[in-house]
Amino acid sequence: MSLDLNMWQEEPIDKICQIKESKKEYLKDLKKVYQDLKENKSYKNFHYEKSQRKPKIEEIEKESLGLGMCPVASEKTRCCNLMTLDAIESCGFDCSYCSIQSFYNGDKITFDKSFSNKLESLELDPNKTYHIGTGQSSDSLLYGNKNGALEAVIEFAKKNKNVILELKSKSKNIEYLLKNEIPRNLIVTWSMNTPTIIENEEHLSATLEERIESARRVSDKGILVGFHFHPMVYYEGWEEEYSKVYQLIQENFKPEEVVLISIGTLTFIKPVIKKLRERKFSSKILQMDMVDAEGKFSYPLEIKEKMFKHLYDGFKDWHKKVYFYMCMENKDLWQKIFGYEYSTNEEFEDDMIQAYKEKIWVN
């Protein structure tokens, strides 16, 4: 509790709870104050510390191509069965909630020296459609074409028309995409959030305006774009701020230019929570009411339902024109938010791929 209060920039324990003769009563009062703070998160008096993170970049020779199933895939939640491609390992941004830091050495960004050759040699089933993303182990655009990574994935998409290749980013580094021919089956998506969360929790990343502008310029080139509201964060003023983000997107894009909008929120495993506390930095990201979520920790379902319904209602004019989905969320939420549900992950995957293909091959 003491570590958390310091991280949240709240008053220390000896200021928020008066000492009592009974330790039991004191702890009871302390837990109540602590829980009240978690349920009423505000950034009004919070002053974020500018990130000083400067990770080293190294080139290594990996034994194999980093292609596999999404590392957080689970049968306990509804999952789209995304395949992930590790073009780069670890990220140069410093988002406070990032789970990548628990998988890799946070002080090191690694590129595979022979990534291009490995990817070029990959053989796929020509009768199957693959949905592959490169934004799970790092940011897809932050480093541009360093080490030939972007060139390799673009050529891979050109060669394999049965692959839907998704780049996911919080970056404004789009110059390589603008200067080169991009195949229709490569889509570029941005992680979106409110200015409050971007400024206070998504350190070193592009601003909301820069993300919107980057997506607009990419879309003007004829590339399909998408937006991930993941994680949505529950805090004082969230409804008004997220509404403005929804409005910005709908003012700047036509639904036929947008292939997807995904919804998700903060979900932690114990090692990530431990890592965050060990950093002893200023962040309110753990100031949240956490409950068990299929073996992980996340918001109670009633808060998720409130946030996700708010977003879906905010895009009501796009409901039948853009593919909406929830990423790694409880199966029971689908009917409550969208009015329908999938019985299996495979059914979800098939429907998603079909929706994407209809946009990709529209011409």
ChimeraX attribute file (.defattr): number of C-alpha atoms within 10 A of each C-alpha:
attribute: neighborCount
match mode: 1-to-1
recipient: residues
	/A:1	11
	/A:2	13
	/A:3	13
	/A:4	21
	/A:5	20
	/A:6	18
	/A:7	20
	/A:8	24
	/A:9	17
	/A:10	16
	/A:11	12
	/A:12	14
	/A:13	17
	/A:14	10
	/A:15	9
	/A:16	14
	/A:17	17
	/A:18	10
	/A:19	15
	/A:20	11
	/A:21	7
	/A:22	9
	/A:23	10
	/A:24	10
	/A:25	12
	/A:26	15
	/A:27	14
	/A:28	12
	/A:29	17
	/A:30	19
	/A:31	14
	/A:32	13
	/A:33	14
	/A:34	19
	/A:35	14
	/A:36	14
	/A:37	17
	/A:38	19
	/A:39	15
	/A:40	13
	/A:41	20
	/A:42	17
	/A:43	17
	/A:44	9
	/A:45	8
	/A:46	14
	/A:47	13
	/A:48	17
	/A:49	12
	/A:50	12
	/A:51	15
	/A:52	9
	/A:53	13
	/A:54	13
	/A:55	16
	/A:56	11
	/A:57	13
	/A:58	11
	/A:59	13
	/A:60	12
	/A:61	11
	/A:62	14
	/A:63	9
	/A:64	11
	/A:65	18
	/A:66	18
	/A:67	16
	/A:68	12
	/A:69	14
	/A:70	18
	/A:71	12
	/A:72	8
	/A:73	17
	/A:74	15
	/A:75	12
	/A:76	14
	/A:77	18
	/A:78	26
	/A:79	24
	/A:80	24
	/A:81	19
	/A:82	17
	/A:83	18
	/A:84	21
	/A:85	24
	/A:86	21
	/A:87	29
	/A:88	24
	/A:89	23
	/A:90	25
	/A:91	26
	/A:92	22
	/A:93	21
	/A:94	19
	/A:95	22
	/A:96	21
	/A:97	21
	/A:98	17
	/A:99	19
	/A:100	17
	/A:101	20
	/A:102	17
	/A:103	13
	/A:104	15
	/A:105	14
	/A:106	18
	/A:107	14
	/A:108	15
	/A:109	19
	/A:110	21
	/A:111	21
	/A:112	22
	/A:113	16
	/A:114	18
	/A:115	23
	/A:116	20
	/A:117	11
	/A:118	16
	/A:119	20
	/A:120	13
	/A:121	10
	/A:122	10
	/A:123	8
	/A:124	12
	/A:125	9
	/A:126	11
	/A:127	7
	/A:128	9
	/A:129	17
	/A:130	20
	/A:131	20
	/A:132	22
	/A:133	25
	/A:134	23
	/A:135	23
	/A:136	24
	/A:137	23
	/A:138	23
	/A:139	24
	/A:140	28
	/A:141	24
	/A:142	20
	/A:143	17
	/A:144	19
	/A:145	17
	/A:146	12
	/A:147	18
	/A:148	15
	/A:149	23
	/A:150	21
	/A:151	18
	/A:152	19
	/A:153	23
	/A:154	19
	/A:155	16
	/A:156	20
	/A:157	21
	/A:158	18
	/A:159	12
	/A:160	18
	/A:161	16
	/A:162	18
	/A:163	20
	/A:164	20
	/A:165	27
	/A:166	25
	/A:167	21
	/A:168	24
	/A:169	25
	/A:170	26
	/A:171	22
	/A:172	20
	/A:173	19
	/A:174	17
	/A:175	14
	/A:176	14
	/A:177	20
	/A:178	15
	/A:179	9
	/A:180	11
	/A:181	13
	/A:182	19
	/A:183	18
	/A:184	20
	/A:185	24
	/A:186	23
	/A:187	24
	/A:188	25
	/A:189	23
	/A:190	26
	/A:191	18
	/A:192	27
	/A:193	25
	/A:194	21
	/A:195	17
	/A:196	16
	/A:197	23
	/A:198	18
	/A:199	19
	/A:200	20
	/A:201	22
	/A:202	21
	/A:203	21
	/A:204	18
	/A:205	21
	/A:206	20
	/A:207	20
	/A:208	22
	/A:209	13
	/A:210	15
	/A:211	23
	/A:212	21
	/A:213	14
	/A:214	20
	/A:215	26
	/A:216	18
	/A:217	16
	/A:218	19
	/A:219	20
	/A:220	13
	/A:221	15
	/A:222	13
	/A:223	23
	/A:224	24
	/A:225	24
	/A:226	23
	/A:227	24
	/A:228	22
	/A:229	23
	/A:230	18
	/A:231	18
	/A:232	21
	/A:233	21
	/A:234	23
	/A:235	19
	/A:236	14
	/A:237	13
	/A:238	16
	/A:239	15
	/A:240	10
	/A:241	15
	/A:242	22
	/A:243	16
	/A:244	14
	/A:245	21
	/A:246	19
	/A:247	12
	/A:248	14
	/A:249	18
	/A:250	16
	/A:251	9
	/A:252	12
	/A:253	16
	/A:254	13
	/A:255	17
	/A:256	13
	/A:257	19
	/A:258	26
	/A:259	24
	/A:260	22
	/A:261	24
	/A:262	20
	/A:263	22
	/A:264	19
	/A:265	20
	/A:266	19
	/A:267	20
	/A:268	20
	/A:269	14
	/A:270	12
	/A:271	12
	/A:272	18
	/A:273	16
	/A:274	12
	/A:275	15
	/A:276	23
	/A:277	16
	/A:278	10
	/A:279	10
	/A:280	12
	/A:281	18
	/A:282	22
	/A:283	25
	/A:284	26
	/A:285	22
	/A:286	21
	/A:287	22
	/A:288	21
	/A:289	18
	/A:290	17
	/A:291	14
	/A:292	12
	/A:293	18
	/A:294	13
	/A:295	11
	/A:296	12
	/A:297	17
	/A:298	22
	/A:299	19
	/A:300	14
	/A:301	15
	/A:302	9
	/A:303	13
	/A:304	23
	/A:305	16
	/A:306	13
	/A:307	21
	/A:308	23
	/A:309	16
	/A:310	15
	/A:311	21
	/A:312	20
	/A:313	15
	/A:314	18
	/A:315	17
	/A:316	10
	/A:317	12
	/A:318	18
	/A:319	14
	/A:320	9
	/A:321	17
	/A:322	21
	/A:323	21
	/A:324	21
	/A:325	22
	/A:326	24
	/A:327	19
	/A:328	19
	/A:329	23
	/A:330	16
	/A:331	19
	/A:332	15
	/A:333	20
	/A:334	18
	/A:335	11
	/A:336	13
	/A:337	21
	/A:338	16
	/A:339	8
	/A:340	11
	/A:341	16
	/A:342	15
	/A:343	10
	/A:344	14
	/A:345	19
	/A:346	14
	/A:347	13
	/A:348	17
	/A:349	18
	/A:350	14
	/A:351	15
	/A:352	18
	/A:353	17
	/A:354	13
	/A:355	16
	/A:356	22
	/A:357	17
	/A:358	11
	/A:359	20
	/A:360	19
	/A:361	9
	/A:362	9
	/A:363	6
